[in-house]
Amino acid sequence: MRHFWSIVLLLLLPLTTFARQDSIHHHHADTIADEDYRYYIDLTKKPDAIKAVWLGAIFPGAGQMYNKSYWKLPIVYGAFMGCGYAISMMQNRYSGYRTAYIDLYNDMQAGTVTEDPSKSYIAVIPDGYDLTRVGGASRWRSTLQNQQNIYRRYRDYSILATVIVYALSLIDAYVDAQLFDYDISPDLTLNVEPQIYYDLQHQKSAELKVAIQF
């Protein structure tokens, strides 16, 4: 189960760590000696964050397409496909063990337990084992019950992971639209200067002030 959540986290991580950084253009000055790069964003093309959320809610991934973040679509759909595969696999295993448990229980009640390979509770026994080697019918029934409970829980976790992916895709669409006009200019200013500091007892001391402006 630990590996399953690790895979889900790896699928979900890119959705929360990247911000939209397109629609930035460079303007070159007339002379090479005095290169002047200016950054601007066309605010008339800023997407509506609420609309992005609604589109993503109706059709997963539509919010990212509306924001023109097409590179995120493989992440979104990859996460949904991974969760869907996990749900299907866990459901199939849960159903198989549940059917085997019910069949074995009924045969035990009727006194007709057999080693017939066509029986569902015999078919799920590991290769090289039989009812005797797995501890008998009673113990095998208990094992089948535990297995169906485990895979039912894993299936529920997979469904929960799908809901989380869905919610994160909506959050990403909203934040992406909101950060459309966020200033990500590379121009940074670092100021280092000494200054005098007075503490609560009005004692004077010197300190070094570092300020970063961006």
Secondary structure, 3 states (H helix, E strand, C coil): CHHHHHHHHHHHHHHHHCCCCCCCCCCCCCCCCCCCCCCCCCHHHCCCHHHHHHHHHHCCCHHHHHCCCHHHHHHHHHHHHHHHHHHHHHHHHHHHHHHHHHHHHHHHHHCCCCCCCCCHHHHCCCCCCCCCCCCHHHHHHHHHHHHHHHHHHHHHHHHHHHHHHHHHHHHHHHHHHHHHHCCCCCCCEEEEEEEEEECCCCCEEEEEEEEEEC
